[in-house]
Amino acid sequence: MEQDLYTLRRQIDQIDANMLALFTQRMEIAQAIGRSKQAQNLPIEDHTREQVMLQKIDATIKPELQVYAKQLQQLLISMAKEIQTY
């Protein structure tokens, strides 16, 4: 049983490493988007885009995980907007 737990935790560790690399990439792109918006005098917030992003979750994530996926997506949106203001 302990080996199974060890193996599962190693899998989580690998997934976490991948997620952090993707998160870094996402935030760098969000910064670039912020610069583009600033250059075009566009607002940071785009509620239509945010709603589309959240609606995609309904079509792609298992129903029992949707609430968690939406929380994660909302956090990512919030952080992206914050970094775009720098």
C-alpha positions as CSV (number, residue, x, y, z in Angstrom):
1,M,0.0,0.0,0.0
2,E,2.8,2.5,0.8
3,Q,4.4,1.9,-2.6
4,D,1.1,2.8,-4.2
5,L,1.0,6.0,-2.2
6,Y,4.6,6.8,-3.1
7,T,3.9,6.2,-6.8
8,L,0.8,8.3,-6.8
9,R,2.6,11.2,-5.0
10,R,5.4,11.0,-7.6
11,Q,2.8,11.3,-10.3
12,I,1.4,14.4,-8.5
13,D,4.9,15.9,-8.2
14,Q,5.4,15.5,-11.9
15,I,2.1,17.0,-12.7
16,D,2.8,19.9,-10.4
17,A,6.1,20.6,-12.1
18,N,4.4,20.6,-15.5
19,M,1.7,22.9,-14.2
20,L,4.2,25.4,-12.7
21,A,6.1,25.5,-16.0
22,L,2.8,26.2,-17.8
23,F,1.8,28.7,-15.2
24,T,5.0,30.6,-15.8
25,Q,4.5,30.6,-19.5
26,R,0.9,31.7,-19.1
27,M,1.8,34.7,-16.9
28,E,4.5,35.8,-19.3
29,I,2.0,35.8,-22.1
30,A,-0.5,37.6,-19.9
31,Q,2.1,40.3,-19.3
32,A,2.6,40.6,-23.1
33,I,-1.2,40.9,-23.5
34,G,-1.2,43.7,-20.9
35,R,1.4,45.6,-22.9
36,S,-0.6,45.1,-26.1
37,K,-3.8,46.3,-24.4
38,Q,-1.9,49.4,-23.0
39,A,-0.5,50.2,-26.5
40,Q,-4.0,50.0,-28.0
41,N,-5.7,51.8,-25.1
42,L,-7.8,48.8,-24.3
43,P,-9.2,48.0,-20.8
44,I,-7.6,45.2,-18.8
45,E,-10.9,43.5,-18.2
46,D,-12.7,41.7,-21.0
47,H,-15.8,40.2,-19.4
48,T,-16.9,38.5,-22.6
49,R,-13.6,36.7,-22.9
50,E,-13.7,35.7,-19.3
51,Q,-17.2,34.2,-19.7
52,V,-16.2,32.2,-22.8
53,M,-13.2,30.8,-20.8
54,L,-15.4,29.7,-18.0
55,Q,-18.0,28.2,-20.3
56,K,-15.4,26.1,-22.0
57,I,-15.0,24.3,-18.7
58,D,-18.6,23.0,-18.9
59,A,-17.8,21.4,-22.3
60,T,-14.4,19.9,-21.4
61,I,-14.4,19.0,-17.7
62,K,-16.2,16.2,-15.9
63,P,-19.3,17.6,-14.1
64,E,-18.0,16.6,-10.7
65,L,-14.8,18.6,-11.3
66,Q,-16.3,21.7,-12.9
67,V,-16.7,23.8,-9.7
68,Y,-13.0,23.3,-8.9
69,A,-11.9,24.0,-12.5
70,K,-13.9,27.2,-12.5
71,Q,-12.3,28.3,-9.2
72,L,-8.9,27.6,-10.7
73,Q,-9.8,29.5,-13.9
74,Q,-11.1,32.5,-12.0
75,L,-7.9,32.6,-10.0
76,L,-5.8,32.5,-13.1
77,I,-7.9,35.2,-14.7
78,S,-7.5,37.4,-11.6
79,M,-3.8,36.9,-11.5
80,A,-3.5,37.6,-15.2
81,K,-5.4,40.9,-14.8
82,E,-3.2,41.8,-11.9
83,I,0.1,41.2,-13.8
84,Q,-1.3,43.1,-16.8
85,T,-1.4,46.3,-14.7
86,Y,2.3,46.4,-14.1
